[in-house]
Amino acid sequence: MAGVARRFATPSGIISALEDFNLTIAEGEFVAIVGPTGCGKSTTLGLVAGLSKPQAGTVSLFGAPVAGIDPRVGFVFQQDALFPWRNVLKNVCAGPLFRGLGKTEAEAQARDWLTRVGLAAFETSFPHQLSGGMKKRVALAQTFINGPRVLLMDEPFSALDVQTRELMQQELLALWEQNKAAVLFVTHDLDEAILLADRVAVLTSRPARVKSVYKIDLPRPRVVGELRFDPRFIAIAQQLHEDLKEEVMKAREAIPA
Amino acid sequence: MTRAYKNKVLFFRILVLVIILGGWEGSTRMGWIDPFFFGQPSGIAAKLYDWTVNGTSIGPLWLQVWVTLYEATIGFLIGSGLGIFCGIVLGRNAFLSDIFSIYIKIGNSIPRVVLGSIFIISLGLGIWSKVALAVVMVFFVVFGNAFQGVREADKNIIANARILGANNWQITTGVVIPSALTWILASLHVSFGFALIGAIVGEFLGAKQGMGLLIATAQGTFDANGVFAAMILVAVVALAMEAILTLAENRLVSWRPEVLRE
């Protein structure tokens, strides 16, 4: 497999979230998408996941058009999407069980993933008993256990406090280094995008198009907490801020306050 | 909650009861209200004792309680089973729900007690006419809640399950039903009361045995104490079933956060 290509163009009727949207992601590449609020970032992920269909254009995964939900795709949601009636272990083994794996095997895998995210001691807890960061870890384990080749993340850390977010970013990088899935990471946090991604795509205000794509050639493995103060990081961040500010202003003008 | 607080609550509860019963008893003794029409606590107690020891005019007391409880329970089980099943099927299938929603609305707007007459005619004076009335009383409540519960299931959680690899059946059993369970259980609490009403009204309309017949008989002989005594028995039955349902509910939804108390 040479690369992963996904293209969408969605000129829908009244509100068009995406218009003539082109983006290609290579296998094992980490791409972050930033853009003004409500510009259609989440729409993009829904299309790739197969949760919704484009009105025009094609979305392709591994060279074939997306038709429904692809088993190679993993999705981490912005909101809490754990099953509240299942304990942590059962939440993590949900994927393998849905896919027809035996209970013992699924639980063994789930325990392994819980250990990797540092939650081995909490397997019998229920989601409501966990903190926000812990819930995110369960969500990550739940997604990674299926071994996704394409990982879609919809502002997964936006609800966390700054310290927890940094920890989770680091954790995500560690998990991704092992798994090497192609990642499409939607965020409104520019710093987060630069810290994590190989490339950052800046979207225009609605209807969203890819305005520009920045290559982030900061070395890996990255240490999120240190990189934040690296002059190279700051230079990139400045440049992107200018670019994004323009779009945010446009988005603001479009919506009468 | 401290022990002292609990004792205080208990004390005032008893006090309220003593004031109400004492006031009632006192008023009848003072001749302010007529015990012939309004009954009298001591008379009610005597009646209950008499029924327990000597049996009622229509047979032993336990048999009347048992018959009504039996009818209500069967009606409750069938009605809630059907309600849950139809609620989940229609909740999950937009096409079916578009077809049937109009009939459910019509069915729901009929005063269901009236159906009792039909059931007595078609099913006779035995228990099945009462069971049928209890079923229709229960069905609509449980159906409505199950349907709503299915519709309210979190879209995010469903999307998550779908991406994790769940097929439609797994989503129904693994996501939709557990999340609708809270709604369904809430309706079950109310609906046992409805089943009891169905059974008793059915017995009112025509029966050979049961609490409803007991009340109707007491009413026919201007026995106010008898009506109250039967009412108390019905209340005891309803409370006992409520306690059993609460136990079952706590077992089924043990994942829910506990209510914090100071």
Contacts between the chains, C-beta under 8 A, distances in Angstrom:
chain1	res1	chain2	res2	distance
A	49	B	159	8.0
A	49	B	163	6.0
A	51	B	159	5.9
A	51	B	162	7.5
A	51	B	163	7.7
A	69	B	162	5.7
A	69	B	163	5.9
A	71	B	165	6.1
A	73	B	163	6.4
A	74	B	163	7.0
A	75	B	159	7.4
A	75	B	160	7.0
A	75	B	163	4.5
A	77	B	156	5.6
A	77	B	159	7.4
A	77	B	160	6.1
A	79	B	156	5.4
A	80	B	156	7.8
A	81	B	154	7.5
A	81	B	156	4.4
A	81	B	157	5.2
A	81	B	159	7.1
A	81	B	160	3.8
A	82	B	157	7.7
A	82	B	160	7.8
A	83	B	157	6.3
A	83	B	161	7.5
A	83	B	174	7.6
A	83	B	175	6.8
A	83	B	178	7.3
A	84	B	179	7.9
A	84	B	255	6.2
A	84	B	256	7.9
A	85	B	178	4.4
A	85	B	179	7.4
A	85	B	181	7.7
A	85	B	253	7.3
A	85	B	255	4.4
A	86	B	255	7.3
A	87	B	255	7.5
A	94	B	161	7.1
A	94	B	164	5.5
A	94	B	166	7.8
A	94	B	174	7.5
A	95	B	164	4.0
A	95	B	165	5.6
A	98	B	161	7.1
A	98	B	164	5.5
A	98	B	165	4.0
A	98	B	166	4.2
A	98	B	167	7.5
A	98	B	170	5.4
A	98	B	174	7.5
A	99	B	165	4.2
A	126	B	255	4.8
A	126	B	257	8.0
A	128	B	255	7.7
A	128	B	256	7.7
A	128	B	257	4.4
A	129	B	257	7.8
A	142	B	160	8.0
A	142	B	164	6.8
A	143	B	164	7.8
A	146	B	164	6.6
A	146	B	165	6.8
